[in-house]
Amino acid sequence: MQWLFLIIAGVFEVAWAIGLKYSYGFTKLVPSVLTILGMIASFYFLSLAMKNIPLGTAYAIWTGIGTVGTGILGIILFNESVNPIRLICIGFIVIGAIGLKLVSSQ
């Protein structure tokens, strides 16, 4: 169950990062409120996941999900660079997160 909480926390991490872009520096009310709610939800689910997942593993995977998710959505939503080196680096993050999951004691 903790791994599910960690994935949910990561999804909210992506949501608030994207929301931050749409809030234009917290100058737009609805995106700003949704961004703050996403931050709260992300931290809440991360805290639940950390009850049984090692700190370093949970934090690395949480930020990894956020990094990969915002990178992909940045390409899709904001027409950001699709540089092959950038995609390879995102792939390394995914490989690292999978490796951490495989070596975590549960």
C-alpha positions in Angstrom: 0.0 0.0 0.0 2.9 2.4 0.7 4.1 2.1 -2.8 0.7 3.1 -4.1 0.8 6.1 -1.7 4.2 7.0 -3.2 2.9 6.8 -6.7 -0.1 9.0 -5.8 2.3 11.5 -4.1 4.3 11.6 -7.3 1.3 12.2 -9.4 0.3 15.1 -7.2 3.9 16.3 -7.4 3.5 16.5 -11.2 0.1 18.1 -10.9 1.3 20.9 -8.6 4.3 21.6 -10.7 2.2 22.0 -13.8 -0.3 24.0 -11.8 2.5 26.3 -10.8 3.2 27.1 -14.5 -0.5 27.9 -15.0 -0.7 30.0 -11.9 1.7 32.6 -13.4 3.5 33.1 -10.1 0.4 32.7 -8.0 -1.4 35.6 -9.8 -4.3 33.5 -11.0 -6.6 32.4 -8.3 -8.0 29.0 -9.4 -4.6 27.5 -10.6 -3.0 28.9 -7.5 -5.5 27.2 -5.2 -5.3 23.9 -7.1 -1.5 24.1 -7.0 -1.4 24.6 -3.2 -3.9 21.7 -2.8 -1.7 19.5 -5.0 1.3 20.4 -2.8 -0.5 19.5 0.3 -1.8 16.2 -1.2 1.7 15.3 -2.5 3.3 15.8 0.9 0.5 14.0 2.7 0.8 10.9 0.5 4.6 11.0 0.7 4.4 11.1 4.5 2.2 8.0 4.4 4.6 6.2 2.0 7.5 7.0 4.3 6.1 5.0 7.1 7.5 1.8 5.6 9.6 2.8 2.6 13.2 4.0 3.4 13.6 7.8 3.4 16.1 8.0 0.6 14.2 5.6 -1.6 10.9 7.3 -1.1 12.3 10.7 -1.7 14.2 9.7 -4.8 11.2 8.0 -6.4 8.9 10.8 -5.5 11.1 13.4 -7.0 11.8 11.1 -9.9 8.1 10.7 -10.7 7.9 14.5 -10.5 10.8 15.1 -12.8 9.8 12.5 -15.4 6.1 13.6 -15.3 6.8 17.3 -15.6 9.4 16.7 -18.3 7.0 14.7 -20.4 4.1 17.1 -19.8 6.3 20.0 -20.5 7.0 18.5 -23.9 3.3 17.8 -24.5 1.7 21.0 -23.0 4.3 23.7 -23.4 6.2 22.6 -26.5 9.5 22.1 -24.6 12.5 20.6 -26.3 12.5 17.0 -27.3 16.3 16.8 -27.4 17.4 13.2 -27.5 19.9 13.8 -24.7 17.1 15.2 -22.6 15.0 12.1 -23.2 18.0 9.8 -22.4 18.5 11.6 -19.1 14.8 11.2 -18.3 15.2 7.5 -19.1 18.1 7.3 -16.6 15.8 8.7 -13.9 13.3 6.0 -14.7 15.9 3.3 -14.5 17.2 4.7 -11.2 13.7 4.7 -9.7 13.1 1.1 -10.8 16.5 0.1 -9.4 15.6 1.7 -6.0 12.3 -0.2 -6.0 14.0 -3.5 -6.7 16.6 -3.1 -3.9 14.2 -1.7 -1.3 13.5 -4.0 1.6 9.9 -4.8 2.1 
